[in-house]
């Protein structure tokens, strides 16, 4: 099963590139680095889980 690579931050709607930096929880809620670090302190606002760096895919 592959991760769903969501195209935008769920907080600020900033575009997220598949090869760029993003953070996810175990439910695949997805956030940009500034929202993760500054707004949410690495805690998912939806489920309370830890936000960790999303794996990057190779560019095509």
Buried (B, 14 or more C-beta within 10 A) or exposed (E): EEEEBBEBBBBEEBEBEBEEEBBBBEEEBBBBBEBBEEEBEEEBBEEEBEBEEBEEEEEE
